[in-house]
Amino acid sequence: MFTPNTIESVFSVIKRGMVGVYQHCGEAHLHRYLAEFDFRYNRRTALKITDAERTDQLLAMIEGKRLTYRRIGEADHA
């Protein structure tokens, strides 16, 4: 169960990322930004997860997936 401090911490991480790194988030891609912040928050240094462990977990998550590109004019949103 989340405590108010935990929820405030999560929103703080999201807010810092959106203001400091991305500066804009389109509605079509909001779920992707939130998934990234979820990954970061759940694997932060305070939980004693090392950079090597975090990298291994990330690489395991992308195994077997491909990055595909749409042709010009196929999508309304880029």
PyMOL Python script that loads the backbone (N, CA, C, O; Angstrom):
from pymol import cmd

cmd.read_pdbstr("""\
ATOM      1  N   MET A   1       0.842  -1.186   0.000  1.00  0.00           N
ATOM      2  CA  MET A   1       0.000   0.000   0.000  1.00  0.00           C
ATOM      3  C   MET A   1       0.885   1.248   0.000  1.00  0.00           C
ATOM      4  O   MET A   1       1.877   1.320   0.725  1.00  0.00           O
ATOM      5  N   PHE A   2       0.514   2.211  -0.813  1.00  0.00           N
ATOM      6  CA  PHE A   2       1.278   3.452  -0.898  1.00  0.00           C
ATOM      7  C   PHE A   2       0.937   4.376   0.252  1.00  0.00           C
ATOM      8  O   PHE A   2      -0.224   4.495   0.645  1.00  0.00           O
ATOM      9  N   THR A   3       1.937   5.016   0.778  1.00  0.00           N
ATOM     10  CA  THR A   3       1.725   6.065   1.770  1.00  0.00           C
ATOM     11  C   THR A   3       1.770   7.399   1.035  1.00  0.00           C
ATOM     12  O   THR A   3       2.276   7.466  -0.085  1.00  0.00           O
ATOM     13  N   PRO A   4       1.254   8.454   1.642  1.00  0.00           N
ATOM     14  CA  PRO A   4       1.301   9.762   0.970  1.00  0.00           C
ATOM     15  C   PRO A   4       2.725  10.175   0.591  1.00  0.00           C
ATOM     16  O   PRO A   4       2.926  10.777  -0.464  1.00  0.00           O
ATOM     17  N   ASN A   5       3.705   9.866   1.424  1.00  0.00           N
ATOM     18  CA  ASN A   5       5.088  10.225   1.100  1.00  0.00           C
ATOM     19  C   ASN A   5       5.588   9.480  -0.134  1.00  0.00           C
ATOM     20  O   ASN A   5       6.333  10.041  -0.938  1.00  0.00           O
ATOM     21  N   THR A   6       5.186   8.226  -0.288  1.00  0.00           N
ATOM     22  CA  THR A   6       5.608   7.449  -1.446  1.00  0.00           C
ATOM     23  C   THR A   6       5.022   8.042  -2.722  1.00  0.00           C
ATOM     24  O   THR A   6       5.726   8.201  -3.719  1.00  0.00           O
ATOM     25  N   ILE A   7       3.747   8.364  -2.688  1.00  0.00           N
ATOM     26  CA  ILE A   7       3.087   8.940  -3.863  1.00  0.00           C
ATOM     27  C   ILE A   7       3.710  10.283  -4.218  1.00  0.00           C
ATOM     28  O   ILE A   7       3.928  10.586  -5.391  1.00  0.00           O
ATOM     29  N   GLU A   8       3.994  11.087  -3.194  1.00  0.00           N
ATOM     30  CA  GLU A   8       4.645  12.369  -3.442  1.00  0.00           C
ATOM     31  C   GLU A   8       6.030  12.172  -4.051  1.00  0.00           C
ATOM     32  O   GLU A   8       6.439  12.956  -4.907  1.00  0.00           O
ATOM     33  N   SER A   9       6.753  11.145  -3.630  1.00  0.00           N
ATOM     34  CA  SER A   9       8.078  10.860  -4.194  1.00  0.00           C
ATOM     35  C   SER A   9       7.969  10.487  -5.663  1.00  0.00           C
ATOM     36  O   SER A   9       8.763  10.945  -6.485  1.00  0.00           O
ATOM     37  N   VAL A  10       6.989   9.658  -5.993  1.00  0.00           N
ATOM     38  CA  VAL A  10       6.807   9.237  -7.384  1.00  0.00           C
ATOM     39  C   VAL A  10       6.491  10.450  -8.250  1.00  0.00           C
ATOM     40  O   VAL A  10       7.092  10.628  -9.309  1.00  0.00           O
ATOM     41  N   PHE A  11       5.562  11.280  -7.813  1.00  0.00           N
ATOM     42  CA  PHE A  11       5.210  12.470  -8.590  1.00  0.00           C
ATOM     43  C   PHE A  11       6.391  13.424  -8.698  1.00  0.00           C
ATOM     44  O   PHE A  11       6.553  14.091  -9.719  1.00  0.00           O
ATOM     45  N   SER A  12       7.206  13.495  -7.673  1.00  0.00           N
ATOM     46  CA  SER A  12       8.391  14.343  -7.704  1.00  0.00           C
ATOM     47  C   SER A  12       9.363  13.877  -8.780  1.00  0.00           C
ATOM     48  O   SER A  12       9.925  14.699  -9.504  1.00  0.00           O
ATOM     49  N   VAL A  13       9.567  12.570  -8.892  1.00  0.00           N
ATOM     50  CA  VAL A  13      10.460  12.013  -9.908  1.00  0.00           C
ATOM     51  C   VAL A  13       9.908  12.323 -11.308  1.00  0.00           C
ATOM     52  O   VAL A  13      10.655  12.722 -12.202  1.00  0.00           O
ATOM     53  N   ILE A  14       8.611  12.139 -11.485  1.00  0.00           N
ATOM     54  CA  ILE A  14       7.987  12.423 -12.784  1.00  0.00           C
ATOM     55  C   ILE A  14       8.110  13.907 -13.125  1.00  0.00           C
ATOM     56  O   ILE A  14       8.469  14.271 -14.245  1.00  0.00           O
ATOM     57  N   LYS A  15       7.809  14.749 -12.152  1.00  0.00           N
ATOM     58  CA  LYS A  15       7.863  16.196 -12.389  1.00  0.00           C
ATOM     59  C   LYS A  15       9.281  16.642 -12.748  1.00  0.00           C
ATOM     60  O   LYS A  15       9.464  17.411 -13.692  1.00  0.00           O
ATOM     61  N   ARG A  16      10.282  16.170 -12.009  1.00  0.00           N
ATOM     62  CA  ARG A  16      11.669  16.538 -12.307  1.00  0.00           C
ATOM     63  C   ARG A  16      12.068  16.081 -13.711  1.00  0.00           C
ATOM     64  O   ARG A  16      12.745  16.808 -14.438  1.00  0.00           O
ATOM     65  N   GLY A  17      11.649  14.892 -14.077  1.00  0.00           N
ATOM     66  CA  GLY A  17      11.980  14.381 -15.404  1.00  0.00           C
ATOM     67  C   GLY A  17      11.320  15.170 -16.512  1.00  0.00           C
ATOM     68  O   GLY A  17      11.947  15.464 -17.530  1.00  0.00           O
ATOM     69  N   MET A  18      10.054  15.516 -16.323  1.00  0.00           N
ATOM     70  CA  MET A  18       9.334  16.248 -17.356  1.00  0.00           C
ATOM     71  C   MET A  18       9.846  17.674 -17.489  1.00  0.00           C
ATOM     72  O   MET A  18       9.926  18.192 -18.603  1.00  0.00           O
ATOM     73  N   VAL A  19      10.190  18.312 -16.400  1.00  0.00           N
ATOM     74  CA  VAL A  19      10.681  19.690 -16.454  1.00  0.00           C
ATOM     75  C   VAL A  19      12.138  19.726 -16.893  1.00  0.00           C
ATOM     76  O   VAL A  19      12.532  20.587 -17.680  1.00  0.00           O
ATOM     77  N   GLY A  20      12.935  18.797 -16.388  1.00  0.00           N
ATOM     78  CA  GLY A  20      14.367  18.854 -16.631  1.00  0.00           C
ATOM     79  C   GLY A  20      14.855  18.143 -17.866  1.00  0.00           C
ATOM     80  O   GLY A  20      15.816  18.595 -18.488  1.00  0.00           O
ATOM     81  N   VAL A  21      14.223  17.034 -18.248  1.00  0.00           N
ATOM     82  CA  VAL A  21      14.750  16.232 -19.344  1.00  0.00           C
ATOM     83  C   VAL A  21      13.898  16.384 -20.609  1.00  0.00           C
ATOM     84  O   VAL A  21      14.427  16.714 -21.671  1.00  0.00           O
ATOM     85  N   TYR A  22      12.622  16.153 -20.509  1.00  0.00           N
ATOM     86  CA  TYR A  22      11.780  16.073 -21.697  1.00  0.00           C
ATOM     87  C   TYR A  22      11.099  17.387 -22.080  1.00  0.00           C
ATOM     88  O   TYR A  22      10.952  17.662 -23.270  1.00  0.00           O
ATOM     89  N   GLN A  23      10.686  18.192 -21.133  1.00  0.00           N
ATOM     90  CA  GLN A  23      10.046  19.479 -21.313  1.00  0.00           C
ATOM     91  C   GLN A  23       8.679  19.437 -21.973  1.00  0.00           C
ATOM     92  O   GLN A  23       7.921  20.402 -21.866  1.00  0.00           O
ATOM     93  N   HIS A  24       8.346  18.369 -22.641  1.00  0.00           N
ATOM     94  CA  HIS A  24       7.019  18.238 -23.248  1.00  0.00           C
ATOM     95  C   HIS A  24       6.694  16.757 -23.391  1.00  0.00           C
ATOM     96  O   HIS A  24       7.565  15.937 -23.680  1.00  0.00           O
ATOM     97  N   CYS A  25       5.434  16.437 -23.185  1.00  0.00           N
ATOM     98  CA  CYS A  25       4.991  15.052 -23.325  1.00  0.00           C
ATOM     99  C   CYS A  25       3.656  15.060 -24.049  1.00  0.00           C
ATOM    100  O   CYS A  25       2.666  15.582 -23.537  1.00  0.00           O
ATOM    101  N   GLY A  26       3.634  14.485 -25.230  1.00  0.00           N
ATOM    102  CA  GLY A  26       2.386  14.388 -25.971  1.00  0.00           C
ATOM    103  C   GLY A  26       1.490  13.325 -25.354  1.00  0.00           C
ATOM    104  O   GLY A  26       1.966  12.327 -24.814  1.00  0.00           O
ATOM    105  N   GLU A  27       0.189  13.557 -25.443  1.00  0.00           N
ATOM    106  CA  GLU A  27      -0.785  12.621 -24.859  1.00  0.00           C
ATOM    107  C   GLU A  27      -0.655  11.219 -25.456  1.00  0.00           C
ATOM    108  O   GLU A  27      -0.855  10.220 -24.765  1.00  0.00           O
ATOM    109  N   ALA A  28      -0.324  11.158 -26.728  1.00  0.00           N
ATOM    110  CA  ALA A  28      -0.206   9.859 -27.400  1.00  0.00           C
ATOM    111  C   ALA A  28       0.918   9.004 -26.822  1.00  0.00           C
ATOM    112  O   ALA A  28       0.870   7.778 -26.916  1.00  0.00           O
ATOM    113  N   HIS A  29       1.925   9.636 -26.227  1.00  0.00           N
ATOM    114  CA  HIS A  29       3.087   8.900 -25.724  1.00  0.00           C
ATOM    115  C   HIS A  29       3.201   8.941 -24.201  1.00  0.00           C
ATOM    116  O   HIS A  29       4.216   8.513 -23.651  1.00  0.00           O
ATOM    117  N   LEU A  30       2.190   9.443 -23.519  1.00  0.00           N
ATOM    118  CA  LEU A  30       2.241   9.566 -22.068  1.00  0.00           C
ATOM    119  C   LEU A  30       2.534   8.227 -21.393  1.00  0.00           C
ATOM    120  O   LEU A  30       3.314   8.174 -20.442  1.00  0.00           O
ATOM    121  N   HIS A  31       1.924   7.155 -21.869  1.00  0.00           N
ATOM    122  CA  HIS A  31       2.142   5.840 -21.257  1.00  0.00           C
ATOM    123  C   HIS A  31       3.609   5.413 -21.340  1.00  0.00           C
ATOM    124  O   HIS A  31       4.104   4.716 -20.455  1.00  0.00           O
ATOM    125  N   ARG A  32       4.294   5.823 -22.386  1.00  0.00           N
ATOM    126  CA  ARG A  32       5.709   5.472 -22.514  1.00  0.00           C
ATOM    127  C   ARG A  32       6.572   6.229 -21.510  1.00  0.00           C
ATOM    128  O   ARG A  32       7.481   5.662 -20.905  1.00  0.00           O
ATOM    129  N   TYR A  33       6.279   7.507 -21.344  1.00  0.00           N
ATOM    130  CA  TYR A  33       7.016   8.294 -20.352  1.00  0.00           C
ATOM    131  C   TYR A  33       6.782   7.731 -18.945  1.00  0.00           C
ATOM    132  O   TYR A  33       7.720   7.589 -18.160  1.00  0.00           O
ATOM    133  N   LEU A  34       5.528   7.417 -18.639  1.00  0.00           N
ATOM    134  CA  LEU A  34       5.218   6.881 -17.309  1.00  0.00           C
ATOM    135  C   LEU A  34       5.876   5.530 -17.083  1.00  0.00           C
ATOM    136  O   LEU A  34       6.315   5.235 -15.971  1.00  0.00           O
ATOM    137  N   ALA A  35       5.951   4.708 -18.116  1.00  0.00           N
ATOM    138  CA  ALA A  35       6.626   3.412 -17.985  1.00  0.00           C
ATOM    139  C   ALA A  35       8.112   3.602 -17.689  1.00  0.00           C
ATOM    140  O   ALA A  35       8.689   2.855 -16.898  1.00  0.00           O
ATOM    141  N   GLU A  36       8.735   4.604 -18.326  1.00  0.00           N
ATOM    142  CA  GLU A  36      10.149   4.867 -18.060  1.00  0.00           C
ATOM    143  C   GLU A  36      10.360   5.328 -16.621  1.00  0.00           C
ATOM    144  O   GLU A  36      11.283   4.867 -15.950  1.00  0.00           O
ATOM    145  N   PHE A  37       9.505   6.238 -16.144  1.00  0.00           N
ATOM    146  CA  PHE A  37       9.651   6.720 -14.775  1.00  0.00           C
ATOM    147  C   PHE A  37       9.352   5.618 -13.761  1.00  0.00           C
ATOM    148  O   PHE A  37       9.955   5.583 -12.689  1.00  0.00           O
ATOM    149  N   ASP A  38       8.433   4.728 -14.092  1.00  0.00           N
ATOM    150  CA  ASP A  38       8.148   3.577 -13.237  1.00  0.00           C
ATOM    151  C   ASP A  38       9.389   2.688 -13.138  1.00  0.00           C
ATOM    152  O   ASP A  38       9.757   2.249 -12.049  1.00  0.00           O
ATOM    153  N   PHE A  39      10.027   2.427 -14.272  1.00  0.00           N
ATOM    154  CA  PHE A  39      11.252   1.630 -14.292  1.00  0.00           C
ATOM    155  C   PHE A  39      12.322   2.283 -13.428  1.00  0.00           C
ATOM    156  O   PHE A  39      12.962   1.615 -12.615  1.00  0.00           O
ATOM    157  N   ARG A  40      12.516   3.586 -13.602  1.00  0.00           N
ATOM    158  CA  ARG A  40      13.542   4.294 -12.835  1.00  0.00           C
ATOM    159  C   ARG A  40      13.254   4.266 -11.334  1.00  0.00           C
ATOM    160  O   ARG A  40      14.147   4.009 -10.526  1.00  0.00           O
ATOM    161  N   TYR A  41      12.001   4.533 -10.971  1.00  0.00           N
ATOM    162  CA  TYR A  41      11.659   4.610  -9.550  1.00  0.00           C
ATOM    163  C   TYR A  41      11.811   3.247  -8.871  1.00  0.00           C
ATOM    164  O   TYR A  41      12.311   3.162  -7.749  1.00  0.00           O
ATOM    165  N   ASN A  42      11.385   2.200  -9.539  1.00  0.00           N
ATOM    166  CA  ASN A  42      11.436   0.862  -8.947  1.00  0.00           C
ATOM    167  C   ASN A  42      12.833   0.246  -8.947  1.00  0.00           C
ATOM    168  O   ASN A  42      13.050  -0.811  -8.355  1.00  0.00           O
ATOM    169  N   ARG A  43      13.771   0.903  -9.609  1.00  0.00           N
ATOM    170  CA  ARG A  43      15.148   0.391  -9.657  1.00  0.00           C
ATOM    171  C   ARG A  43      16.154   1.458  -9.229  1.00  0.00           C
ATOM    172  O   ARG A  43      17.272   1.505  -9.742  1.00  0.00           O
ATOM    173  N   ARG A  44      15.763   2.292  -8.312  1.00  0.00           N
ATOM    174  CA  ARG A  44      16.633   3.387  -7.870  1.00  0.00           C
ATOM    175  C   ARG A  44      17.705   2.879  -6.912  1.00  0.00           C
ATOM    176  O   ARG A  44      17.600   1.787  -6.353  1.00  0.00           O
ATOM    177  N   THR A  45      18.721   3.688  -6.739  1.00  0.00           N
ATOM    178  CA  THR A  45      19.866   3.339  -5.902  1.00  0.00           C
ATOM    179  C   THR A  45      19.450   3.118  -4.449  1.00  0.00           C
ATOM    180  O   THR A  45      20.060   2.302  -3.757  1.00  0.00           O
ATOM    181  N   ALA A  46      18.433   3.820  -3.977  1.00  0.00           N
ATOM    182  CA  ALA A  46      17.982   3.674  -2.593  1.00  0.00           C
ATOM    183  C   ALA A  46      17.519   2.244  -2.299  1.00  0.00           C
ATOM    184  O   ALA A  46      17.501   1.825  -1.142  1.00  0.00           O
ATOM    185  N   LEU A  47      17.151   1.504  -3.330  1.00  0.00           N
ATOM    186  CA  LEU A  47      16.740   0.103  -3.150  1.00  0.00           C
ATOM    187  C   LEU A  47      17.916  -0.851  -3.296  1.00  0.00           C
ATOM    188  O   LEU A  47      17.747  -2.067  -3.384  1.00  0.00           O
ATOM    189  N   LYS A  48      19.121  -0.267  -3.321  1.00  0.00           N
ATOM    190  CA  LYS A  48      20.367  -1.027  -3.419  1.00  0.00           C
ATOM    191  C   LYS A  48      20.483  -1.813  -4.725  1.00  0.00           C
ATOM    192  O   LYS A  48      20.990  -2.935  -4.745  1.00  0.00           O
ATOM    193  N   ILE A  49      20.009  -1.213  -5.806  1.00  0.00           N
ATOM    194  CA  ILE A  49      20.157  -1.806  -7.126  1.00  0.00           C
ATOM    195  C   ILE A  49      21.301  -1.086  -7.818  1.00  0.00           C
ATOM    196  O   ILE A  49      21.290   0.140  -7.930  1.00  0.00           O
ATOM    197  N   THR A  50      22.276  -1.830  -8.276  1.00  0.00           N
ATOM    198  CA  THR A  50      23.454  -1.233  -8.901  1.00  0.00           C
ATOM    199  C   THR A  50      23.163  -0.879 -10.360  1.00  0.00           C
ATOM    200  O   THR A  50      22.170  -1.321 -10.937  1.00  0.00           O
ATOM    201  N   ASP A  51      24.053  -0.071 -10.942  1.00  0.00           N
ATOM    202  CA  ASP A  51      23.914   0.286 -12.349  1.00  0.00           C
ATOM    203  C   ASP A  51      23.997  -0.960 -13.224  1.00  0.00           C
ATOM    204  O   ASP A  51      23.276  -1.070 -14.216  1.00  0.00           O
ATOM    205  N   ALA A  52      24.862  -1.892 -12.869  1.00  0.00           N
ATOM    206  CA  ALA A  52      25.012  -3.124 -13.646  1.00  0.00           C
ATOM    207  C   ALA A  52      23.731  -3.950 -13.609  1.00  0.00           C
ATOM    208  O   ALA A  52      23.302  -4.468 -14.639  1.00  0.00           O
ATOM    209  N   GLU A  53      23.115  -4.079 -12.432  1.00  0.00           N
ATOM    210  CA  GLU A  53      21.855  -4.822 -12.320  1.00  0.00           C
ATOM    211  C   GLU A  53      20.750  -4.147 -13.124  1.00  0.00           C
ATOM    212  O   GLU A  53      19.968  -4.812 -13.803  1.00  0.00           O
ATOM    213  N   ARG A  54      20.695  -2.833 -13.042  1.00  0.00           N
ATOM    214  CA  ARG A  54      19.686  -2.066 -13.768  1.00  0.00           C
ATOM    215  C   ARG A  54      19.859  -2.258 -15.276  1.00  0.00           C
ATOM    216  O   ARG A  54      18.878  -2.426 -16.000  1.00  0.00           O
ATOM    217  N   THR A  55      21.091  -2.233 -15.738  1.00  0.00           N
ATOM    218  CA  THR A  55      21.372  -2.429 -17.161  1.00  0.00           C
ATOM    219  C   THR A  55      20.995  -3.837 -17.602  1.00  0.00           C
ATOM    220  O   THR A  55      20.401  -4.015 -18.666  1.00  0.00           O
ATOM    221  N   ASP A  56      21.335  -4.836 -16.795  1.00  0.00           N
ATOM    222  CA  ASP A  56      20.974  -6.217 -17.117  1.00  0.00           C
ATOM    223  C   ASP A  56      19.462  -6.390 -17.205  1.00  0.00           C
ATOM    224  O   ASP A  56      18.964  -7.069 -18.103  1.00  0.00           O
ATOM    225  N   GLN A  57      18.734  -5.779 -16.279  1.00  0.00           N
ATOM    226  CA  GLN A  57      17.273  -5.869 -16.297  1.00  0.00           C
ATOM    227  C   GLN A  57      16.694  -5.193 -17.541  1.00  0.00           C
ATOM    228  O   GLN A  57      15.767  -5.712 -18.162  1.00  0.00           O
ATOM    229  N   LEU A  58      17.237  -4.055 -17.894  1.00  0.00           N
ATOM    230  CA  LEU A  58      16.763  -3.344 -19.076  1.00  0.00           C
ATOM    231  C   LEU A  58      17.007  -4.154 -20.341  1.00  0.00           C
ATOM    232  O   LEU A  58      16.123  -4.265 -21.190  1.00  0.00           O
ATOM    233  N   LEU A  59      18.191  -4.714 -20.470  1.00  0.00           N
ATOM    234  CA  LEU A  59      18.504  -5.511 -21.653  1.00  0.00           C
ATOM    235  C   LEU A  59      17.636  -6.766 -21.730  1.00  0.00           C
ATOM    236  O   LEU A  59      17.255  -7.192 -22.820  1.00  0.00           O
ATOM    237  N   ALA A  60      17.326  -7.351 -20.586  1.00  0.00           N
ATOM    238  CA  ALA A  60      16.442  -8.525 -20.575  1.00  0.00           C
ATOM    239  C   ALA A  60      15.029  -8.157 -21.035  1.00  0.00           C
ATOM    240  O   ALA A  60      14.347  -8.970 -21.660  1.00  0.00           O
ATOM    241  N   MET A  61      14.592  -6.937 -20.728  1.00  0.00           N
ATOM    242  CA  MET A  61      13.244  -6.496 -21.101  1.00  0.00           C
ATOM    243  C   MET A  61      13.107  -6.229 -22.598  1.00  0.00           C
ATOM    244  O   MET A  61      12.010  -6.349 -23.145  1.00  0.00           O
ATOM    245  N   ILE A  62      14.207  -5.866 -23.272  1.00  0.00           N
ATOM    246  CA  ILE A  62      14.109  -5.540 -24.694  1.00  0.00           C
ATOM    247  C   ILE A  62      14.449  -6.718 -25.602  1.00  0.00           C
ATOM    248  O   ILE A  62      14.343  -6.617 -26.824  1.00  0.00           O
ATOM    249  N   GLU A  63      14.850  -7.813 -25.014  1.00  0.00           N
ATOM    250  CA  GLU A  63      15.228  -8.978 -25.816  1.00  0.00           C
ATOM    251  C   GLU A  63      14.041  -9.449 -26.660  1.00  0.00           C
ATOM    252  O   GLU A  63      12.933  -9.624 -26.151  1.00  0.00           O
ATOM    253  N   GLY A  64      14.287  -9.647 -27.941  1.00  0.00           N
ATOM    254  CA  GLY A  64      13.262 -10.153 -28.844  1.00  0.00           C
ATOM    255  C   GLY A  64      12.335  -9.087 -29.403  1.00  0.00           C
ATOM    256  O   GLY A  64      11.424  -9.415 -30.163  1.00  0.00           O
ATOM    257  N   LYS A  65      12.537  -7.818 -29.053  1.00  0.00           N
ATOM    258  CA  LYS A  65      11.688  -6.737 -29.559  1.00  0.00           C
ATOM    259  C   LYS A  65      12.422  -5.989 -30.649  1.00  0.00           C
ATOM    260  O   LYS A  65      13.650  -5.898 -30.641  1.00  0.00           O
ATOM    261  N   ARG A  66      11.657  -5.453 -31.592  1.00  0.00           N
ATOM    262  CA  ARG A  66      12.249  -4.708 -32.697  1.00  0.00           C
ATOM    263  C   ARG A  66      11.742  -3.282 -32.682  1.00  0.00           C
ATOM    264  O   ARG A  66      10.607  -3.017 -32.288  1.00  0.00           O
ATOM    265  N   LEU A  67      12.578  -2.380 -33.107  1.00  0.00           N
ATOM    266  CA  LEU A  67      12.178  -1.002 -33.308  1.00  0.00           C
ATOM    267  C   LEU A  67      11.761  -0.864 -34.759  1.00  0.00           C
ATOM    268  O   LEU A  67      12.560  -1.105 -35.665  1.00  0.00           O
ATOM    269  N   THR A  68      10.521  -0.479 -34.985  1.00  0.00           N
ATOM    270  CA  THR A  68      10.034  -0.332 -36.354  1.00  0.00           C
ATOM    271  C   THR A  68       9.690   1.125 -36.614  1.00  0.00           C
ATOM    272  O   THR A  68       9.376   1.876 -35.690  1.00  0.00           O
ATOM    273  N   TYR A  69       9.750   1.507 -37.851  1.00  0.00           N
ATOM    274  CA  TYR A  69       9.445   2.872 -38.257  1.00  0.00           C
ATOM    275  C   TYR A  69       8.229   2.847 -39.178  1.00  0.00           C
ATOM    276  O   TYR A  69       8.059   1.935 -39.987  1.00  0.00           O
ATOM    277  N   ARG A  70       7.395   3.860 -39.036  1.00  0.00           N
ATOM    278  CA  ARG A  70       6.260   4.004 -39.943  1.00  0.00           C
ATOM    279  C   ARG A  70       6.706   4.813 -41.150  1.00  0.00           C
ATOM    280  O   ARG A  70       7.596   5.659 -41.060  1.00  0.00           O
ATOM    281  N   ARG A  71       6.080   4.541 -42.260  1.00  0.00           N
ATOM    282  CA  ARG A  71       6.366   5.337 -43.449  1.00  0.00           C
ATOM    283  C   ARG A  71       5.665   6.691 -43.321  1.00  0.00           C
ATOM    284  O   ARG A  71       4.661   6.814 -42.619  1.00  0.00           O
ATOM    285  N   ILE A  72       6.190   7.679 -43.990  1.00  0.00           N
ATOM    286  CA  ILE A  72       5.607   9.024 -43.953  1.00  0.00           C
ATOM    287  C   ILE A  72       4.159   8.955 -44.414  1.00  0.00           C
ATOM    288  O   ILE A  72       3.847   8.358 -45.444  1.00  0.00           O
ATOM    289  N   GLY A  73       3.290   9.570 -43.638  1.00  0.00           N
ATOM    290  CA  GLY A  73       1.876   9.615 -43.978  1.00  0.00           C
ATOM    291  C   GLY A  73       1.046   8.470 -43.402  1.00  0.00           C
ATOM    292  O   GLY A  73      -0.179   8.497 -43.522  1.00  0.00           O
ATOM    293  N   GLU A  74       1.666   7.469 -42.782  1.00  0.00           N
ATOM    294  CA  GLU A  74       0.919   6.345 -42.219  1.00  0.00           C
ATOM    295  C   GLU A  74       0.269   6.670 -40.884  1.00  0.00           C
ATOM    296  O   GLU A  74      -0.741   6.065 -40.526  1.00  0.00           O
ATOM    297  N   ALA A  75       0.839   7.624 -40.136  1.00  0.00           N
ATOM    298  CA  ALA A  75       0.332   7.912 -38.790  1.00  0.00           C
ATOM    299  C   ALA A  75      -0.045   9.387 -38.694  1.00  0.00           C
ATOM    300  O   ALA A  75       0.577  10.243 -39.322  1.00  0.00           O
ATOM    301  N   ASP A  76      -1.080   9.668 -37.895  1.00  0.00           N
ATOM    302  CA  ASP A  76      -1.474  11.048 -37.654  1.00  0.00           C
ATOM    303  C   ASP A  76      -0.512  11.719 -36.677  1.00  0.00           C
ATOM    304  O   ASP A  76      -0.245  12.917 -36.775  1.00  0.00           O
ATOM    305  N   HIS A  77       0.010  10.921 -35.722  1.00  0.00           N
ATOM    306  CA  HIS A  77       0.901  11.462 -34.695  1.00  0.00           C
ATOM    307  C   HIS A  77       2.280  10.852 -34.875  1.00  0.00           C
ATOM    308  O   HIS A  77       2.417   9.649 -35.097  1.00  0.00           O
ATOM    309  N   ALA A  78       3.283  11.683 -34.778  1.00  0.00           N
ATOM    310  CA  ALA A  78       4.658  11.186 -34.889  1.00  0.00           C
ATOM    311  C   ALA A  78       5.182  10.770 -33.546  1.00  0.00           C
ATOM    312  O   ALA A  78       6.325  10.325 -33.439  1.00  0.00           O
TER     313      ALA A  78
END
""", "prot")
cmd.dss("prot")
cmd.show_as("cartoon", "prot")
cmd.util.cbc("prot")
cmd.orient("prot")
